[in-house]
């Protein structure tokens, strides 16, 4: 029974969240067969953003690696055109798969829950390229500030079924400590253990 609830809850959360916020992603990779190893090699924030940008307007959202059954959107993940790249095939192309690819972590990528254990909270005003904003069931990659004083920033994320990875201008409000409000939800500013932002 617990296993059934564990599988159903992320899908319910995703359905509800898509009605109220721009982004949504479930922990579709909670199955033990997806458990990845974690790369520890350091990567700069600018390299993280460059890697994430490769998926922008190219990679369709899918909760599984290419050619695998998609537990989030249904059907099978089939990438075509520019998204058909053997380098990416082993990664999920959901929100946490995008961050995992960008951070240089092992395929198929960590889930949003696992990303919390591979990162540390940081003050919102220390957000730098390659950091993330994480909430229950969704994560976005921070690209840059466009107006830090006003809370205006640029992010990259995989939003939901039927959409491509995209770069967006967003407003971060109610900023306090590591917490910011994005799309009406509280997110936590975090930095990956292997992300080197010492130059910012």
Beta strands, then each sheet from edge to edge (+ up, - down):
strand 1: 43-44
strand 2: 119-121
strand 3: 132-135
strand 4: 138-147
strand 5: 152-157
strand 6: 166-171
strand 7: 173-176
strand 8: 179-182
strand 9: 185-192
strand 10: 195-196
sheet 1: 1+ 10+
sheet 2: 2+ 9- 3+ 4- 5+ 6-
sheet 3: 2+ 9- 8+ 7-
end
